[in-house]
């Protein structure tokens, strides 16, 4: 197995951990996008909505805790002060948690599906 194949396996497992962590505390409209063929910045993007700024923060905190427990320390967090859109950078997986109005406005799913990515709607709470 090459290093890249090993890395992909880990990034897929990490993205699944993220989805599970979001689902654990009722993240809404969770979508995982495979962007490996579109960018070298990350392998997956996971998007979810929260019902309030407090819920958005709780979702991000849960993902960060579960990732850290699995040995994937977050390398950055942006947007915590406003709570409308928080980006958690886990290197192989970028996590976007937003209020529904922000998610609808920026429509990242559409933006990242313009290329050859395979997106998968995973859970709709």
C-alpha positions in Angstrom: 0.0 0.0 0.0 1.4 3.4 -1.0 1.7 6.3 1.4 -1.1 8.1 -0.5 -3.4 5.1 -0.2 -2.7 4.9 3.5 -3.4 8.6 3.9 -6.6 8.4 2.0 -7.8 5.5 4.2 -7.1 7.7 7.3 -8.8 10.7 5.8 -11.9 8.7 5.0 -12.0 7.3 8.5 -11.5 10.9 9.9 -14.3 12.2 7.8 -16.6 9.4 9.0 -15.6 10.2 12.6 -16.6 13.9 11.9 -20.0 12.8 10.5 -20.7 10.6 13.5 -19.6 13.4 15.9 -22.0 15.8 14.2 -24.8 13.3 14.2 -24.2 12.5 17.9 -25.5 15.9 18.9 -28.1 16.4 16.3 -26.3 18.3 13.5 -28.7 19.0 10.6 -28.3 18.2 6.9 -24.9 16.6 7.2 -23.1 16.3 3.9 -19.6 14.9 3.2 -17.9 16.0 0.0 -15.0 14.2 -1.5 -12.7 16.9 -2.9 -9.5 14.9 -3.4 -9.7 15.4 -7.2 -10.4 19.1 -6.9 -7.8 20.4 -4.4 -4.7 19.5 -2.5 -5.7 21.5 0.5 -7.9 18.7 2.0 -9.4 15.4 1.1 -13.0 15.9 2.5 -15.3 18.7 3.4 -18.1 18.0 5.9 -20.9 20.5 6.1 -23.6 20.6 8.7 -26.2 23.1 10.1 -26.9 24.0 13.7 -30.2 25.4 15.1 -28.5 28.3 16.9 -25.1 29.9 17.4 -24.8 27.9 20.6 -25.6 24.7 18.8 -23.1 25.5 16.0 -20.4 25.9 18.7 -21.4 22.7 20.5 -21.2 20.8 17.2 -17.7 22.1 16.5 -16.6 21.4 20.1 -17.8 17.8 19.9 -16.1 17.2 16.6 -12.8 18.7 17.9 -13.0 16.6 21.0 -13.7 13.3 19.1 -10.9 14.1 16.6 -8.4 14.9 19.3 -9.3 11.6 21.1 -8.6 9.8 17.9 -5.2 11.4 17.5 -6.2 14.2 15.0 -5.6 17.5 16.8 -7.3 20.4 15.0 -4.9 22.8 13.4 -7.2 25.8 13.3 -10.7 27.1 14.1 -12.2 30.2 12.5 -15.5 32.0 13.2 -16.1 31.0 16.8 -16.7 34.6 17.9 -19.8 35.0 15.7 -21.1 31.5 15.7 -23.0 31.8 12.4 -20.3 29.8 10.5 -17.4 28.0 12.2 -14.7 26.3 10.2 -12.7 23.5 11.9 -9.5 22.5 10.1 -8.5 18.9 10.7 -6.1 19.0 7.7 -7.5 16.0 5.9 -11.0 17.1 6.6 -12.4 20.6 6.7 -15.6 20.9 8.8 -18.0 23.8 8.1 -20.8 24.2 10.6 -23.3 27.0 9.9 -26.6 28.4 10.7 -29.1 27.5 7.9 -29.3 31.1 6.6 -25.5 31.2 6.1 -25.4 27.8 4.5 -28.1 28.7 2.1 -26.4 32.0 1.2 -22.9 30.5 0.5 -24.2 27.2 -0.9 -20.8 25.4 -0.5 -22.3 22.1 -1.7 -23.0 23.6 -5.1 -19.7 25.4 -5.3 -17.7 22.2 -4.6 -19.9 20.0 -6.7 -19.1 21.9 -9.9 -16.1 19.6 -10.4 -15.7 15.9 -10.4 -16.3 15.4 -6.7 -18.7 12.7 -5.5 -20.9 14.2 -2.8 -23.1 12.1 -0.5 -25.9 13.4 1.6 -25.5 11.3 4.7 -28.0 12.2 7.2 -30.9 14.6 7.3 -32.2 15.1 10.9 
